[in-house]
Amino acid sequence: MSKVRLIDIAKQTGVSSVTVHNALAGNKGVSEELRMRIVETAEKMGYEPVSSGKKKDEGTGEFRKIGVLIAENYLAQYSTYYWKMYQELSLIATEKRCYTTVEVLKKEAEKRTFELPQIVRNNSIEGLIIIGEIDKRYVRMLRMELEMPVIFLDFYDKEIAKDAVIADNFYGMYQMTEMLFERGIHEIGFIGSIYATSSIMDRYCGFMKSMMEHKKTVPAEWVIEDRDAVGQVGFDLPNCLPKAFVCNCDLVAGMTVAKLNERGLRVPEDVSVIGYDNYLYPGFADMKITTYEVNMRAMTKVAVDKMLKQLRNPKKQGTLEIVSGHIVWKNSVKAKID
């Protein structure tokens, strides 16, 4: 008999997998009536959460309680990528006998007051997973104040955030840029605020590795900042354009296509555009942008596994895990130029 999955319970009860997860994990946002209906359905179907290789987590039979922290600026307009990552993480966590509780880190707390998250202050969690890069001063404060494991997802720093899981930003973008050269496209610009996050920095470095190997220089006006100091995305294109733009994410790539179209230019006939993440933002039409898909499910699984290992062995040395993705071919890159 095959195992009952969250999606099976979701189909039976007419709700989403995330709602099933929240109901079974005891999270907020689900009415008591719906929670009881989901729990009863799960029991009737014989649902059993999957352990992480040990019976009932070292024989205790208890669920682990993991907190998840996401900075407020990542949940602003357009920036729903990290919310999708949390949903993936919460589903993985449930399968591995873990409750997850998410908290939004307010800008005031992150940048000025440096208050501990509420989920930490009320002693409701055993470990903390931070999704996305946050202020390093806040990270240092957490490391000084907390006596629990902290795992960093999509952010790494060799001094303060060693136990981390990141996408292969460097070689992913290197491969994407090489793909342009293989098609005879040599005049290439980069769109992304290089110092905004370590992910954008790594993607820029991968882009530059390819450019340097081909002995190409990049004019200053072709390296374009795409966001302001608080993370609000917005930028202008230069008057003199390259033959292609390498964009640090699909949101920026989509905005680039729109800006080119406003000038009467066609993509990819006049200018090629590539993105990163393979994440289509709600409200944006699918522009079929060639991109590098981040393996979000694999990243979240590794993060949860790391947390469980740290909970079982707190003295375990933190390590960096890099998860590779793959190129997704769509319609925004011009065919090979003779």
Residue frames as qw, qx, qy, qz and C-alpha x, y, z in Angstrom:
[[0.000, 0.888, 0.460, 0.000, 0.00, 0.00, 0.00],
 [0.424, 0.489, -0.028, 0.762, 1.45, 3.39, -1.01],
 [0.288, -0.306, -0.456, 0.785, 2.14, 6.08, 1.60],
 [0.047, 0.874, 0.479, 0.064, -0.48, 8.76, 2.09],
 [0.430, 0.131, 0.000, 0.893, 0.93, 12.18, 1.17],
 [0.029, 0.440, 0.325, -0.837, -0.12, 15.68, 2.12],
 [0.258, 0.179, -0.434, -0.844, -1.37, 16.23, -1.42],
 [0.293, -0.247, -0.897, -0.222, -3.62, 13.16, -1.09],
 [0.150, -0.519, -0.664, 0.517, -5.21, 14.61, 2.05],
 [0.067, 0.362, -0.053, -0.928, -5.52, 17.99, 0.31],
 [0.280, -0.032, -0.690, -0.667, -7.44, 16.44, -2.60],
 [0.292, -0.382, -0.875, 0.050, -9.73, 14.57, -0.22],
 [0.174, -0.611, -0.515, 0.576, -10.55, 17.69, 1.83],
 [0.317, 0.801, 0.397, 0.316, -10.60, 20.19, -1.04],
 [0.227, -0.952, 0.106, 0.176, -7.83, 22.45, 0.30],
 [0.476, 0.748, -0.446, 0.117, -4.18, 23.15, -0.55],
 [0.823, 0.012, -0.457, 0.338, -1.20, 21.09, 0.62],
 [0.199, 0.365, -0.383, 0.825, 0.01, 24.12, 2.59],
 [0.571, -0.422, 0.059, -0.702, -3.32, 24.30, 4.46],
 [0.929, -0.171, -0.324, -0.058, -3.03, 20.58, 5.28],
 [0.608, 0.209, -0.455, 0.616, 0.50, 21.14, 6.56],
 [0.096, -0.420, 0.277, -0.859, -0.58, 24.09, 8.71],
 [0.762, -0.366, -0.109, -0.522, -3.51, 22.13, 10.13],
 [0.927, -0.103, -0.337, 0.132, -1.42, 19.07, 11.04],
 [0.541, 0.236, -0.372, 0.716, 1.44, 21.21, 12.37],
 [0.342, -0.689, -0.522, 0.369, -0.84, 23.32, 14.57],
 [0.286, 0.016, 0.107, 0.952, 0.03, 26.56, 12.79],
 [0.221, 0.534, 0.353, -0.736, -2.20, 29.64, 12.76],
 [0.257, 0.333, -0.442, -0.792, -4.43, 30.54, 9.83],
 [0.367, -0.131, -0.860, -0.331, -6.66, 27.44, 9.90],
 [0.588, -0.390, 0.068, -0.705, -10.06, 27.45, 11.60],
 [0.375, -0.276, 0.822, -0.329, -10.60, 24.88, 14.33],
 [0.808, 0.290, 0.333, -0.391, -13.44, 23.28, 12.37],
 [0.700, 0.625, -0.327, -0.116, -11.28, 22.87, 9.26],
 [0.024, 0.589, -0.783, 0.200, -8.31, 21.67, 11.33],
 [0.606, -0.108, 0.702, -0.357, -10.43, 18.92, 12.92],
 [0.836, 0.450, 0.115, -0.291, -11.78, 17.86, 9.52],
 [0.503, 0.681, -0.533, 0.009, -8.24, 17.61, 8.09],
 [0.197, -0.459, 0.814, -0.295, -6.92, 15.72, 11.12],
 [0.748, 0.084, 0.543, -0.372, -9.83, 13.25, 11.00],
 [0.784, 0.577, -0.121, -0.197, -9.33, 12.75, 7.25],
 [0.255, 0.670, -0.688, 0.110, -5.60, 12.17, 7.74],
 [0.428, -0.286, 0.790, -0.334, -6.27, 9.58, 10.45],
 [0.826, 0.288, 0.347, -0.339, -8.86, 7.75, 8.35],
 [0.697, 0.660, -0.269, -0.079, -6.45, 7.65, 5.38],
 [0.932, -0.225, 0.008, 0.283, -3.67, 6.27, 7.57],
 [0.370, 0.825, -0.207, 0.373, -1.33, 9.24, 7.16],
 [0.776, -0.516, -0.039, 0.360, 1.99, 8.95, 9.02],
 [0.098, 0.951, -0.281, -0.084, 4.60, 11.76, 8.95],
 [0.869, 0.319, -0.259, 0.276, 7.90, 10.55, 7.54],
 [0.610, -0.736, 0.128, 0.265, 10.73, 10.48, 10.04],
 [0.295, 0.863, -0.403, -0.075, 14.27, 11.51, 9.10],
 [0.603, 0.399, -0.683, 0.101, 15.70, 8.01, 9.28],
 [0.114, 0.115, -0.825, 0.541, 15.17, 7.38, 13.02],
 [0.308, -0.527, -0.779, -0.148, 12.03, 6.13, 14.73],
 [0.314, -0.867, -0.376, -0.093, 10.04, 9.00, 16.19],
 [0.175, 0.829, -0.248, 0.469, 13.07, 11.28, 16.37],
 [0.196, 0.412, -0.743, 0.489, 15.41, 9.46, 18.71],
 [0.370, -0.257, -0.883, 0.134, 12.53, 7.55, 20.26],
 [0.051, 0.148, 0.445, -0.882, 10.80, 10.53, 21.88],
 [0.146, 0.571, 0.799, 0.124, 7.78, 10.51, 19.57],
 [0.016, -0.800, -0.259, 0.541, 7.76, 14.33, 19.71],
 [0.526, 0.747, 0.220, 0.341, 7.75, 16.77, 16.82],
 [0.500, -0.169, -0.049, 0.848, 10.69, 19.17, 16.61],
 [0.083, 0.914, 0.355, -0.176, 9.77, 22.85, 16.73],
 [0.547, 0.035, 0.257, 0.796, 11.59, 24.98, 14.16],
 [0.098, 0.830, 0.217, -0.504, 11.27, 28.73, 13.76],
 [0.560, 0.383, 0.410, 0.609, 11.63, 30.42, 10.39],
 [0.123, -0.750, -0.124, 0.637, 12.62, 34.09, 10.06],
 [0.487, 0.487, 0.449, 0.569, 12.14, 36.15, 6.87],
 [0.190, -0.268, -0.088, 0.940, 13.04, 39.84, 6.62],
 [0.324, 0.675, 0.452, -0.485, 10.14, 42.20, 5.95],
 [0.204, 0.651, -0.340, -0.648, 11.71, 43.67, 2.82],
 [0.041, -0.144, 0.921, 0.361, 11.62, 40.23, 1.13],
 [0.155, 0.481, 0.860, -0.079, 7.85, 40.13, 1.44],
 [0.151, 0.544, 0.049, -0.824, 7.27, 43.53, -0.16],
 [0.676, 0.594, 0.048, -0.433, 5.76, 44.13, -3.59],
 [0.683, 0.539, -0.467, -0.153, 6.87, 41.43, -6.08],
 [0.145, 0.516, -0.810, 0.240, 9.19, 39.74, -3.59],
 [0.851, -0.199, 0.175, -0.454, 7.21, 36.56, -2.98],
 [0.663, 0.399, -0.633, 0.034, 10.06, 34.19, -3.95],
 [0.101, 0.299, -0.798, 0.513, 11.02, 33.65, -0.32],
 [0.650, -0.059, 0.370, -0.661, 7.43, 33.00, 0.70],
 [0.877, 0.263, -0.304, -0.262, 7.37, 30.20, -1.87],
 [0.445, 0.397, -0.741, 0.309, 10.63, 28.92, -0.37],
 [0.314, -0.240, 0.646, -0.653, 9.05, 28.91, 3.09],
 [0.837, 0.082, 0.064, -0.536, 6.08, 26.91, 1.78],
 [0.769, 0.340, -0.541, 0.002, 8.46, 24.31, 0.35],
 [0.173, 0.378, -0.743, 0.525, 10.37, 24.21, 3.64],
 [0.538, -0.179, 0.449, -0.691, 7.22, 23.81, 5.74],
 [0.906, 0.148, -0.163, -0.362, 6.05, 20.85, 3.66],
 [0.624, 0.364, -0.647, 0.245, 9.45, 19.15, 3.94],
 [0.098, -0.371, 0.645, -0.661, 9.49, 19.85, 7.69],
 [0.763, -0.111, 0.212, -0.601, 6.11, 18.20, 8.23],
 [0.895, 0.235, -0.361, -0.113, 7.27, 15.09, 6.40],
 [0.552, 0.302, -0.620, 0.469, 10.24, 14.97, 8.77],
 [0.560, -0.585, -0.562, 0.169, 8.17, 15.35, 11.95],
 [0.321, -0.120, -0.197, 0.919, 8.78, 19.06, 12.50],
 [0.059, 0.879, 0.449, -0.148, 6.48, 21.96, 13.31],
 [0.420, 0.185, 0.107, 0.882, 7.43, 25.25, 11.67],
 [0.075, -0.865, -0.405, 0.286, 6.48, 28.72, 12.86],
 [0.488, 0.424, 0.191, 0.739, 7.28, 31.67, 10.62],
 [0.212, -0.821, -0.261, 0.462, 7.94, 35.22, 11.81],
 [0.463, 0.755, 0.132, 0.444, 8.54, 38.34, 9.73],
 [0.561, -0.333, -0.163, 0.740, 11.58, 40.31, 10.85],
 [0.122, 0.953, 0.276, -0.038, 10.51, 43.96, 10.89],
 [0.531, 0.635, -0.103, 0.552, 12.92, 46.53, 9.46],
 [0.288, -0.832, 0.210, -0.426, 13.00, 48.43, 12.74],
 [0.853, -0.454, 0.257, -0.021, 14.13, 45.34, 14.65],
 [0.893, 0.242, 0.114, 0.363, 16.64, 44.31, 11.98],
 [0.482, 0.606, -0.021, 0.632, 18.28, 47.69, 11.49],
 [0.066, -0.681, 0.201, -0.701, 17.85, 49.64, 14.72],
 [0.634, -0.555, 0.254, -0.474, 16.45, 48.02, 17.86],
 [0.374, 0.357, -0.854, 0.062, 17.93, 44.52, 17.29],
 [0.673, -0.225, 0.417, -0.568, 15.12, 42.82, 19.18],
 [0.180, -0.116, 0.974, 0.077, 15.06, 39.05, 19.34],
 [0.415, -0.167, -0.639, -0.626, 12.25, 37.39, 17.36],
 [0.642, -0.314, 0.210, -0.667, 9.08, 36.77, 19.35],
 [0.944, 0.016, -0.286, -0.163, 9.31, 33.03, 18.63],
 [0.577, 0.269, -0.577, 0.511, 12.68, 33.06, 20.40],
 [0.134, -0.389, 0.411, -0.814, 11.59, 35.22, 23.31],
 [0.751, -0.233, 0.150, -0.599, 8.62, 33.01, 24.17],
 [0.281, -0.369, 0.884, -0.048, 10.76, 29.85, 24.01],
 [0.804, 0.291, 0.270, -0.443, 8.47, 28.25, 21.42],
 [0.794, 0.542, -0.269, -0.056, 11.20, 26.84, 19.13],
 [0.857, -0.374, 0.235, 0.264, 14.28, 24.59, 19.35],
 [0.539, -0.117, 0.419, 0.721, 16.10, 25.93, 16.30],
 [0.261, 0.796, 0.126, -0.531, 15.93, 28.80, 13.81],
 [0.585, 0.249, 0.530, 0.561, 16.16, 28.83, 10.00],
 [0.063, 0.709, 0.016, -0.702, 16.75, 32.26, 8.45],
 [0.614, 0.490, 0.540, 0.303, 15.60, 32.59, 4.82],
 [0.342, 0.846, 0.133, 0.386, 17.39, 35.26, 2.81],
 [0.530, 0.152, -0.293, 0.781, 20.21, 37.62, 3.73],
 [0.315, -0.896, -0.306, -0.071, 19.63, 39.94, 6.68],
 [0.018, 0.908, -0.291, 0.300, 21.70, 42.68, 8.32],
 [0.702, 0.208, -0.589, 0.343, 24.99, 41.23, 9.53],
 [0.080, -0.379, 0.512, -0.767, 24.77, 43.20, 12.77],
 [0.770, -0.203, 0.096, -0.598, 21.49, 41.43, 13.51],
 [0.897, 0.130, -0.423, -0.001, 23.05, 38.05, 12.70],
 [0.380, 0.350, -0.623, 0.587, 25.92, 38.75, 15.10],
 [0.424, -0.329, 0.367, -0.760, 23.41, 39.64, 17.81],
 [0.910, -0.066, -0.139, -0.385, 21.54, 36.39, 17.24],
 [0.777, 0.236, -0.535, 0.232, 24.73, 34.35, 17.43],
 [0.122, 0.363, -0.583, 0.716, 25.66, 36.00, 20.73],
 [0.507, -0.216, 0.318, -0.772, 22.21, 35.68, 22.31],
 [0.887, 0.026, -0.160, -0.432, 20.95, 32.30, 21.10],
 [0.336, -0.418, 0.840, -0.085, 21.87, 28.91, 22.46],
 [0.783, 0.309, 0.503, -0.197, 20.02, 27.05, 19.72],
 [0.536, 0.055, 0.602, 0.590, 21.05, 25.94, 16.20],
 [0.322, 0.751, 0.055, -0.574, 20.73, 28.59, 13.47],
 [0.591, 0.162, 0.645, 0.457, 20.68, 27.53, 9.80],
 [0.153, 0.606, -0.119, -0.771, 20.94, 30.06, 6.96],
 [0.594, 0.405, 0.677, 0.158, 19.01, 29.40, 3.77],
 [0.467, 0.744, 0.278, 0.388, 20.05, 31.28, 0.61],
 [0.038, -0.939, 0.231, -0.251, 22.69, 33.25, 2.54],
 [0.899, -0.133, -0.171, 0.381, 26.28, 32.46, 3.54],
 [0.031, 0.911, -0.313, 0.265, 29.00, 34.33, 5.37],
 [0.736, 0.219, -0.574, 0.286, 32.27, 32.59, 6.28],
 [0.137, 0.282, -0.583, 0.749, 32.42, 34.32, 9.67],
 [0.357, -0.030, 0.484, -0.798, 28.87, 34.60, 10.99],
 [0.800, 0.224, 0.151, -0.536, 26.71, 32.32, 8.81],
 [0.001, -0.448, 0.868, 0.215, 28.71, 29.17, 8.21],
 [0.316, 0.180, 0.926, -0.095, 25.95, 26.59, 8.59],
 [0.380, 0.522, -0.007, -0.764, 24.22, 27.49, 5.36],
 [0.566, 0.316, 0.727, 0.227, 22.53, 26.27, 2.19],
 [0.190, 0.653, -0.132, -0.721, 22.82, 28.29, -1.01],
 [0.804, 0.555, 0.206, -0.056, 22.14, 27.88, -4.72],
 [0.695, -0.090, 0.322, 0.637, 25.09, 27.56, -7.07],
 [0.193, 0.918, 0.171, -0.302, 24.91, 31.24, -7.95],
 [0.177, -0.691, 0.496, 0.495, 28.46, 31.56, -9.24],
 [0.236, -0.132, 0.856, 0.440, 28.61, 28.66, -11.69],
 [0.363, 0.612, 0.695, -0.104, 24.93, 28.93, -12.54],
 [0.233, 0.908, 0.062, -0.342, 25.39, 32.45, -13.88],
 [0.205, -0.541, 0.666, 0.470, 28.73, 31.51, -15.42],
 [0.389, 0.197, 0.867, 0.241, 26.94, 28.81, -17.44],
 [0.322, 0.795, 0.478, -0.190, 24.23, 31.25, -18.49],
 [0.060, 0.860, -0.245, -0.443, 26.77, 33.79, -19.72],
 [0.303, -0.303, 0.809, 0.403, 28.75, 31.10, -21.55],
 [0.458, 0.479, 0.748, 0.028, 25.55, 30.13, -23.31],
 [0.277, 0.900, 0.110, -0.317, 25.37, 33.65, -24.78],
 [0.097, -0.677, 0.597, 0.419, 28.92, 33.44, -26.08],
 [0.446, 0.035, 0.870, 0.206, 28.13, 30.06, -27.67],
 [0.414, 0.706, 0.575, -0.002, 25.45, 31.87, -29.66],
 [0.491, 0.385, 0.215, 0.751, 27.85, 34.53, -30.87],
 [0.201, -0.910, -0.210, -0.295, 26.63, 37.23, -28.47],
 [0.662, 0.070, -0.315, 0.677, 29.63, 39.14, -27.07],
 [0.024, -0.372, 0.142, -0.917, 28.26, 42.54, -25.99],
 [0.549, -0.469, -0.691, -0.040, 26.64, 41.74, -22.65],
 [0.146, -0.543, 0.288, -0.775, 25.47, 43.83, -19.68],
 [0.380, -0.227, -0.840, 0.314, 24.58, 42.86, -16.12],
 [0.354, -0.562, -0.101, -0.740, 21.54, 44.10, -14.17],
 [0.756, -0.463, -0.454, 0.092, 21.68, 43.72, -10.40],
 [0.215, -0.883, 0.270, -0.317, 22.82, 45.66, -7.33],
 [0.682, 0.320, -0.617, 0.227, 26.09, 43.84, -6.73],
 [0.163, 0.249, -0.679, 0.671, 26.47, 44.78, -3.06],
 [0.614, -0.325, -0.035, -0.719, 22.81, 44.25, -2.10],
 [0.903, -0.269, 0.248, -0.224, 23.12, 40.53, -1.30],
 [0.385, -0.471, 0.757, 0.238, 25.76, 37.82, -1.43],
 [0.673, 0.351, 0.649, 0.049, 23.62, 35.95, -4.00],
 [0.458, 0.883, 0.092, -0.051, 23.71, 38.87, -6.44],
 [0.147, -0.816, 0.532, 0.174, 27.43, 39.33, -5.81],
 [0.578, -0.178, 0.779, 0.165, 28.09, 35.64, -6.60],
 [0.640, 0.586, 0.495, 0.037, 26.00, 35.84, -9.77],
 [0.239, 0.950, -0.163, -0.118, 27.87, 38.92, -10.90],
 [0.322, -0.635, 0.678, 0.184, 31.19, 37.18, -10.24],
 [0.671, 0.151, 0.715, 0.128, 30.06, 34.19, -12.34],
 [0.498, 0.836, 0.227, -0.028, 29.10, 36.58, -15.12],
 [0.031, 0.920, -0.370, -0.125, 32.48, 38.33, -14.91],
 [0.599, -0.333, 0.699, 0.204, 34.41, 35.04, -14.94],
 [0.673, 0.464, 0.549, 0.178, 32.89, 34.28, -18.33],
 [0.297, 0.954, 0.032, -0.009, 33.51, 37.81, -19.63],
 [0.259, -0.806, 0.508, 0.162, 37.15, 37.75, -18.49],
 [0.692, -0.084, 0.683, 0.221, 37.78, 34.32, -20.02],
 [0.577, 0.621, 0.455, 0.271, 36.62, 35.76, -23.34],
 [0.435, -0.129, 0.058, 0.889, 38.78, 38.87, -22.75],
 [0.020, -0.684, -0.476, -0.552, 35.75, 41.16, -22.85],
 [0.120, -0.060, -0.409, 0.903, 35.40, 44.39, -20.91],
 [0.080, -0.689, -0.717, -0.062, 32.03, 45.62, -19.65],
 [0.076, 0.487, 0.026, 0.869, 31.32, 49.36, -19.98],
 [0.017, -0.064, -0.643, 0.763, 30.29, 50.92, -16.68],
 [0.486, 0.083, 0.026, -0.869, 26.87, 51.93, -18.04],
 [0.693, 0.029, -0.616, -0.373, 26.12, 48.26, -18.77],
 [0.394, -0.156, -0.810, 0.405, 26.43, 47.27, -15.09],
 [0.301, -0.487, -0.214, -0.791, 23.09, 48.53, -13.77],
 [0.098, -0.008, 0.741, -0.664, 21.87, 48.86, -10.18],
 [0.309, -0.326, -0.747, -0.491, 18.39, 47.35, -9.94],
 [0.497, -0.676, -0.543, -0.028, 17.20, 48.36, -6.44],
 [0.068, -0.807, 0.201, -0.551, 17.49, 51.05, -3.78],
 [0.067, 0.431, -0.738, 0.516, 18.90, 50.84, -0.24],
 [0.562, -0.099, 0.565, -0.596, 15.68, 49.32, 1.17],
 [0.362, 0.008, 0.921, 0.143, 15.38, 46.73, -1.58],
 [0.534, 0.635, 0.334, -0.447, 12.73, 48.40, -3.74],
 [0.585, 0.087, 0.614, 0.523, 13.29, 47.21, -7.32],
 [0.357, 0.894, 0.226, -0.150, 13.50, 49.85, -10.05],
 [0.503, -0.366, 0.420, 0.661, 16.02, 50.84, -12.71],
 [0.498, 0.780, -0.024, -0.377, 16.54, 52.53, -16.08],
 [0.851, 0.164, 0.327, 0.376, 18.31, 51.19, -19.14],
 [0.278, -0.518, 0.260, 0.766, 21.12, 53.17, -20.81],
 [0.511, 0.676, -0.072, -0.526, 20.72, 54.83, -24.20],
 [0.436, 0.519, -0.708, -0.198, 23.42, 52.66, -25.76],
 [0.876, -0.211, 0.271, -0.340, 22.40, 49.03, -25.31],
 [0.225, -0.391, 0.874, 0.181, 24.38, 45.77, -25.43],
 [0.493, 0.087, -0.701, -0.508, 23.23, 42.76, -27.44],
 [0.658, -0.338, -0.670, -0.064, 22.16, 40.93, -24.27],
 [0.311, -0.617, 0.368, -0.623, 21.37, 41.53, -20.60],
 [0.539, -0.099, -0.804, 0.229, 22.20, 39.04, -17.86],
 [0.421, -0.601, 0.021, -0.679, 19.73, 39.73, -15.04],
 [0.005, -0.324, 0.823, -0.467, 20.19, 38.62, -11.44],
 [0.330, 0.217, 0.837, -0.378, 16.63, 37.28, -11.17],
 [0.180, 0.422, 0.789, 0.408, 13.55, 36.63, -13.29],
 [0.013, -0.844, -0.435, 0.313, 11.67, 39.60, -11.84],
 [0.133, -0.707, 0.250, 0.648, 14.35, 41.96, -13.13],
 [0.250, -0.029, 0.781, 0.571, 14.54, 40.06, -16.43],
 [0.157, 0.645, 0.740, 0.105, 10.80, 40.49, -16.91],
 [0.043, -0.885, -0.173, 0.431, 11.02, 44.20, -16.15],
 [0.255, -0.461, 0.514, 0.677, 13.92, 44.48, -18.62],
 [0.251, 0.303, 0.812, 0.430, 11.85, 42.88, -21.39],
 [0.064, 0.832, 0.539, -0.113, 9.02, 45.35, -20.68],
 [0.156, -0.803, 0.103, 0.566, 11.39, 48.33, -20.79],
 [0.274, -0.197, 0.686, 0.645, 12.89, 47.15, -24.09],
 [0.201, 0.532, 0.785, 0.246, 9.42, 46.69, -25.57],
 [0.016, -0.874, -0.311, 0.373, 8.54, 50.26, -24.53],
 [0.140, -0.638, 0.391, 0.648, 11.43, 51.42, -26.73],
 [0.732, 0.536, -0.118, -0.404, 10.06, 49.45, -29.65],
 [0.151, 0.527, -0.834, -0.063, 12.75, 46.76, -29.34],
 [0.909, -0.052, -0.242, -0.334, 12.05, 43.06, -29.66],
 [0.336, -0.493, 0.784, -0.172, 13.31, 40.25, -27.44],
 [0.670, -0.493, 0.279, 0.481, 15.25, 38.26, -28.55],
 [0.662, 0.621, 0.258, 0.331, 15.51, 39.63, -32.13],
 [0.189, 0.878, -0.137, 0.418, 17.09, 42.95, -31.03],
 [0.091, -0.590, 0.640, -0.483, 18.29, 42.22, -27.49],
 [0.688, -0.147, -0.711, -0.002, 18.53, 38.88, -25.68],
 [0.390, -0.585, 0.350, -0.620, 17.60, 38.65, -21.99],
 [0.642, -0.075, -0.757, 0.097, 18.33, 35.91, -19.44],
 [0.518, -0.668, 0.100, -0.525, 17.11, 35.60, -15.87],
 [0.284, 0.239, -0.854, 0.366, 17.74, 33.50, -12.77],
 [0.376, -0.064, 0.659, -0.648, 15.56, 31.44, -10.36],
 [0.261, -0.183, -0.822, -0.471, 12.86, 30.29, -12.83],
 [0.037, -0.474, -0.729, 0.493, 10.24, 31.82, -10.58],
 [0.007, 0.497, 0.487, 0.718, 7.28, 33.57, -12.18],
 [0.012, -0.117, -0.479, 0.870, 6.10, 36.41, -9.98],
 [0.154, 0.614, 0.762, -0.138, 2.31, 36.68, -9.44],
 [0.179, 0.859, 0.216, -0.429, 0.75, 39.30, -11.68],
 [0.011, 0.627, -0.543, -0.558, 3.49, 39.11, -14.32],
 [0.861, 0.406, -0.057, -0.299, 2.74, 37.56, -17.68],
 [0.816, -0.217, 0.449, 0.292, 4.91, 34.56, -18.55],
 [0.308, 0.846, -0.279, -0.334, 7.43, 36.13, -20.93],
 [0.972, 0.197, 0.026, 0.126, 9.19, 32.77, -21.55],
 [0.027, 0.893, -0.440, 0.089, 12.54, 34.02, -20.25],
 [0.825, 0.203, -0.472, 0.236, 15.50, 31.67, -20.54],
 [0.410, -0.761, 0.292, -0.409, 16.70, 31.21, -16.98],
 [0.371, 0.261, -0.844, 0.286, 18.59, 29.12, -14.43],
 [0.700, -0.492, -0.316, -0.410, 16.24, 27.16, -12.21],
 [0.116, -0.472, 0.695, -0.530, 17.11, 27.09, -8.52],
 [0.562, -0.176, -0.803, -0.089, 16.32, 23.69, -6.98],
 [0.347, -0.519, 0.232, -0.746, 14.23, 25.13, -4.17],
 [0.904, -0.296, -0.125, -0.283, 12.93, 21.79, -2.92],
 [0.839, 0.105, -0.362, 0.391, 16.43, 20.32, -2.62],
 [0.188, 0.483, -0.344, 0.783, 17.68, 23.45, -0.83],
 [0.562, -0.487, 0.149, -0.652, 14.90, 23.37, 1.75],
 [0.958, -0.154, -0.234, -0.054, 15.37, 19.65, 2.32],
 [0.656, 0.254, -0.407, 0.582, 19.06, 20.14, 2.99],
 [0.104, -0.520, 0.277, -0.801, 18.27, 22.99, 5.39],
 [0.789, -0.406, 0.017, -0.460, 15.81, 20.89, 7.40],
 [0.933, 0.011, -0.301, 0.197, 18.25, 17.96, 7.47],
 [0.387, 0.430, -0.395, 0.714, 20.97, 20.28, 8.73],
 [0.414, -0.528, 0.201, -0.714, 18.69, 21.52, 11.50],
 [0.928, -0.273, -0.111, -0.228, 17.81, 18.00, 12.63],
 [0.805, 0.179, -0.363, 0.434, 21.50, 17.03, 12.72],
 [0.129, 0.483, -0.354, 0.790, 22.32, 20.10, 14.79],
 [0.646, -0.476, 0.077, -0.591, 19.48, 19.37, 17.22],
 [0.973, -0.156, -0.169, 0.004, 20.77, 15.85, 17.74],
 [0.782, -0.122, -0.073, 0.606, 24.41, 16.92, 17.94],
 [0.026, -0.988, -0.128, 0.076, 24.73, 20.61, 18.96],
 [0.446, -0.682, 0.387, 0.432, 28.53, 20.44, 18.83],
 [0.718, 0.342, 0.490, 0.356, 28.53, 19.49, 15.16],
 [0.243, -0.387, 0.234, 0.858, 30.56, 21.92, 13.06],
 [0.500, 0.708, 0.283, -0.411, 28.49, 24.01, 10.64],
 [0.458, -0.076, 0.635, 0.617, 29.18, 23.63, 6.92],
 [0.369, 0.488, -0.146, -0.777, 28.20, 25.25, 3.63],
 [0.539, 0.246, 0.794, 0.133, 26.08, 23.22, 1.22],
 [0.212, 0.424, -0.320, -0.820, 25.79, 24.37, -2.41],
 [0.595, 0.347, 0.712, -0.141, 22.83, 23.03, -4.39],
 [0.109, -0.151, 0.591, 0.785, 23.06, 23.04, -8.18],
 [0.572, 0.512, 0.359, -0.531, 20.19, 23.86, -10.50],
 [0.532, 0.151, 0.678, 0.484, 19.91, 23.74, -14.28],
 [0.088, 0.213, -0.291, -0.928, 19.35, 25.94, -17.34],
 [0.432, 0.525, 0.700, -0.217, 15.75, 26.21, -18.54],
 [0.193, -0.001, 0.520, 0.832, 15.55, 27.06, -22.23],
 [0.301, 0.695, 0.545, -0.360, 12.74, 29.40, -23.26],
 [0.523, 0.671, 0.411, 0.327, 12.37, 32.14, -25.89],
 [0.098, -0.982, -0.032, 0.156, 14.36, 35.21, -24.76],
 [0.421, -0.571, 0.515, 0.481, 17.77, 34.37, -26.28],
 [0.562, 0.653, -0.267, -0.432, 18.55, 34.81, -29.96],
 [0.975, 0.133, 0.151, 0.096, 19.49, 31.75, -31.96],
 [0.694, -0.305, 0.286, 0.587, 23.16, 31.26, -32.84],
 [0.284, 0.906, -0.084, -0.303, 24.65, 34.17, -34.79],
 [0.885, 0.280, 0.133, 0.349, 26.90, 33.18, -37.70]]
